[in-house]
Amino acid sequence: MARRSSNPSSIFRPTRLRVLRALGEPATAAGVARALGIPRQQVAYHLQALRADGLVETVEERRKGNVVERLLRSTTRAYLVAPDVLEALGGEPDAVRDRFSSTYLVAAAASAIREVAAGRARGRVRTLTLQADVRLASAAARKAFAEDLANAVAKVVSRHHDAAAPAAGRHRLLVGAWAAPEEERP
């Protein structure tokens, strides 16, 4: 069952993300605190907020002396952030003039998330995902790559596009590129 947080931005706090990751397997607040190397009281504070948002649940309660210990876990393995949360960063793609800006990429990605999520809510969604890494030596190489890619995509689209096909056969293609995160670079 999908859960909707009453305060979506609360999940973006770094400590809360770490707590959620630590609760991939059931654990106690004390266990999470030990694993993360932070005080149990700090973990308890974040757990309270995460439980209120429906992102953490109690699996088991057990008595340990005078204390009731709760075994907790994350309610899901994956999270879909509603594009509305990102709206301030991107908005609608048509409202952004610079198609080479990060603002346009965020807006287009948010639109894709919104459309795919709406389709999933209605049932199965036909999708295709391609992902690749490419190393580009310079700004000139990046420009040449972008031109070659745009020409190749335009050629493939024109070869397969059928204007007479039913609306149900319509697909949207999004191609984006961004610098890989520092931790992934050798």
N, C-alpha and C positions, 0 to 999 in steps of 0.2 A: 504494500500500500504506500502510495506517495504521501509524504508529509510536507506540509508547508510551514516554514518557520514564520512566526509572527514578526521577527526582526531579522530579515535575511542578512543584513550587514554584520550581525554578531558573529557569524561563522568565519568572517574574514580575519578575526583576531588571531595572530600567530599561535598563541598558546592554545586557543580552542581547537585550532586545526591539529596541533600536535596531540592534544588529548583525544580527539576523534580518531586519529591514526593509531594511537596506542590502544584504543578500544575496538580494534578490528577483531580481537579475541577477548572474551569476557575477562574482566579484571576488577579489582577493588580500587578505590580512590588512593589508598596507600600504595598499592602496586604500581599504579600509573605514576604517582609522585616519585617513587623510587626509579622507575624506568626513565622518566624525563629529567630527574635530578632537580626537581623544584618542590617547594613545601606542599604538604598535603592540604593545608588550608587553601592555598592558591588553586590547587586542582579541584577541591570541593566547590569553590566559588564558580569556576568555569563549568563544572558538571551540573550545578544547579541551573545555570542559564541554558545549557545544552538540553537538559531534561525538559525544561519549560518549553523549549522550541520543538520538542519531539525528536531530537537527534540522538538521544541516548535513552536506553531503557534498562530497568532492573531485571536481571535474569534470575537472581536467587538472593534470598536473605538468609543469613546464618548468624547464630548467636556465638559470640566470642567473649566469654566472661560477662561483663556488664554492658557490653557494646553489641549492637546489631550491625554486622558487616554486610554491605550490599555488593553483590557481584554485578557489574554493569557491562553493557556493550553498546556499540554504535548500532543504530537502527537500520543502517544500510551500508553497502560497500562503495556506492558511487553517489555523487550529488550533482544535480543539474541546477545551475544558478540561473534563475529567470533573467532574461535579457533586460527586463525593466530595471534590475539592480544596476546594470551596466550602462543604462541609458545616458547618464551624465557623461560617460566617456565616449559614447558613439552616436546614439540616437538612430535615425533612419539613414541608410546609405544614400538615398536620393538627395538628402539635405547636405551632403558633404561634397564639396567641389574637387578636392585634391584626392584622386584615386590612389596616390602613392603614399598617403599619410596613414599613420597608425590609427587615427580617428576613423577613417573609412574602413579599414580592416576590422576594427572592433565592431563598427556598426553592421558590416556585412556578416560577420560571424554571429552577432547577436540575432540578426534577422534569420540566419540559417537555424540557429538553436530554437528560436520561437516557432518557425515553420515545421521543423522536424518534431518538436515536442507536441505541437497541435496535431500533427498527423498521427503520432503514436497514441495520443489520447483517443483517436477515432479507430485505431486498430494498427495493422502492420503498415510499415512505410518502406517502399522500395528505395534503397539507397546504394551508393557506391562511394567508397572512400579510397583515395589515393594519397599516400604520404611518402615523401622522399626528402633526403637531405642533400644539399648541393653546396660545395665550397666555391665561392667566387672571389677571385684575387683582387678585384678593384671595383670602383664605381663604374668604370667603363664596361667591365665584364658583367656587372649586375644589369646594366642597361641593355647590353647585347642579349643577355639571357632572357630578360623580360620581353624584348621584342621577338626573339625566336619562339618563346613559349606562347605569346599572344598570337603569333601567326599560325603556329601549329594547332592551337585550340580552335582558332577561327576556321581553319581548314577542316578539322575533324567535325566541328559543329555543322558547317555548311554541307558536308558530305552526308550526314545522318539526319539533319533536321527535315521533318515532313510537316509542312504547314497544314496539311489536310488531316493529320492524325487527330484522334479524339483528345479532348482536354485532359482526360485521365492519363494520357501518355506524356504529358508535359513534365519535364524535369528542369531543375535549376542547377547550374554548375557554378561553384565558387572556387577560385584558385587564389590562394594567398601565399605570401612568403614573408618571413620575419627572421630576425637574427636569433639563432639558437641561444638558449640560456647559457651563461658563463660556465655553470657547473658541467655542462655537456661538452664543452670544448676541450680538446686535448692540450 
